[in-house]
Amino acid sequence: MAEDTKNAFLTDVQTLRENAKKSLDDGAVTPTYKGDVKKTIDILQAVVATELVCVLRYTMHAISVEGLTSESVGNEFNEHAASERKHMLAAANRIDQLGGVPNFNPEGLATRSATEYGNGGNLVEMVKQDLIAERVVIEHYQELIRYFGDNDPTTRIMLEGFLADEEDHATDLHDLLVAHEGKPFLN
């Protein structure tokens, strides 16, 4: 009897096979998906826009940075841009898995993004803009991770990876700021 209750939650293989043959048009979205597909796609469209704005901002900053340490800071900005691009592509692929079409249209990009593009400036101003953007994204992704919870573990796990990268970016930027200003921007 204990063995039966231990395995009671497992669906037998025959039922899994029968269920897999149904609704083939749904692709990766099976009847056991507990999330709201449309809302998830909408949320991920905003993630794609946010990451794309970050790619553009970091790229602009990498090109614009000047000064004695411009090469090393520019390289850091380029590394962050490459990371954000990977996030954007992963979110776009997740939208595709869920049956949606990623929105890369530049029209309205800024309004779909959680972060701002920024306006350049000197090195310290650019680092501050990027640090603020990272902090916005960190809070946003923490909220999304809690929202998806166990209803969509694939999206949650993807966002958890993004979050770890964004926290690393924020630490890098904070260290750059301290190195260039001699004092922490954050308390």
N, C-alpha and C positions, 0 to 999 in steps of 0.2 A: 504494500500500500504506500509506503514512504517513497518508493521508486516512482509510482504513478504521479504523485503530487510534485515530486521533484522535476519531472519532465512535462508536466501538464501544460506549460506555457509554449512548448515547442509544437509547431505545426508539422504534421506528417509530410513526408516527401511527396506523396501522391497528390495531396491537396496543394502543395506549393507548385507542383508541375501544372496542375489544372488551372490554378489562378494565373500562372505566368502566360498561359495561352490566351487569356482573356484581355481585351482592351490593348492590343498590341500598338495601337496608335498613340498610346500614352507614353511609349518609350520607357524611360527609367522611372517614371512616376507610377508606382504600384498602388494597389488599394490600401496597403498598410502605411502609406505616407500620411502622416498626421498633421502636416502643415497646410496652410492655405496657399496653393500654388500661385494664384494671381498676386496675392499680397507679397509673397516671397520674391516673385519676379520684379514687382514694383520696387521693393526694398533694394534688391540687387542692382536695378537700373541706377539707383542713386549711388550705390557703392561704385559702380563702373564710372559714373560721372565724377565722383569725388577723387577716385584714384587717377583718372585722366587729368583732372585739374592739377593734382599734385605732380604728375609727370611733367606737365607743361611749366609749372612754377619752378620746380627744381632744375629743369633744363634751362629756363631763362636765367635763373640765378647762377648756374654753372658757367654760362656764357658771359654774364655781366660782372662777375666778381673781379675785383681789382685789388692790388696791394701786394705786400711782401709774401703773404701766405696764400695768394689767390690760387695757385696751382693745386695745393693740397686741399683747400676748401672746395674748389671747383670739382676736384675728384670725388670728394665726399658727396657733394650735391648730385653728381652723375651716378654714383652708386645708389643713392636714395631714389633717383628717377628710375633706374633700372628695376629696383625692388617694387616701386609703385606700379610700374608697367606689368610686372608679373602678377601683382594683385588684381589689376584691371582685367587682365586676360583670364585669370582664374574665375573671377566673378562673372565675366561674360560667358565663359564655358559652362558655368553652373546655370545661368539663365537658359542657355541652349539645352542642357540636360533636362530642365523643367518644362521644355516646350516653348520657350519664349525666344524672342529675337533681341539681342543686345542693342541698345541705343547708343551709337557713337556719333550721332548728329551733333555738330558743334553748335547749332542753334539751340539756345536755352541751356547750354552746358553749365554755365555759372549758377543758374537757378536750381538745377538738379543736384548740384554738389553741396556737400556739408561744409567744405572748406572754400576759402577764397583764393583767387589767383595771386593777389598781392600786387605790389607796384614797384618792385625793385628797391633801389636805394643803395646805401653803402653796405659793406659786408655785415656789420652788426645788425642793421635793419633787416637784411635778407634772412639772416639766421633767426632773428626774432619772429619774422613772418612764418618761417618754416616750423619753428618750434610751436608757435601758437596753432598752426594747422595740424601738427602731429597731436597736440593735446586735445584738439577738437575731435579728431578721428579716434583717438584712444577712448574717450568717453562714449562716442557714438558706437564704436564696435563693442564695447562692454555691454551697452544697452541691447544691441542686436543679439549678442551671444546669449544673454539672459532670455530674450524674447524667443529665440529658436529652441533653446533647451533641448529636450528630448523629442520634440515634434519634427525637427529636421536636423539630425546629427551631422549630416554631410555638410550643410551650409554652416552650422555652428563650428565644426572642426576647421573648416576653411577660414572662417573669420577669426578663430583663435590663433591660427598661424599668422594672419595679417596683424593681429593685435600684438603678438610678440615682436614682429618686425617693427611696428610703429613705436613701441616702447623703446626698442633699441635705437631707432632714429632719434627719438626725443632725447635720449641720453647722450647720443653723439652731438646733437645740436646744443644741448645745455653745456656740454664740455667745451665746445667751440666758443660759445658765448663767454664762458668763464675765462677761457684762454685769451680772448680778445678784449674783454672788458675788465678782467681782473676781479670781478665780483659776480656772484650768482644772480641771474635774472629772477630766479624763483626763490622763495623763502623756504 
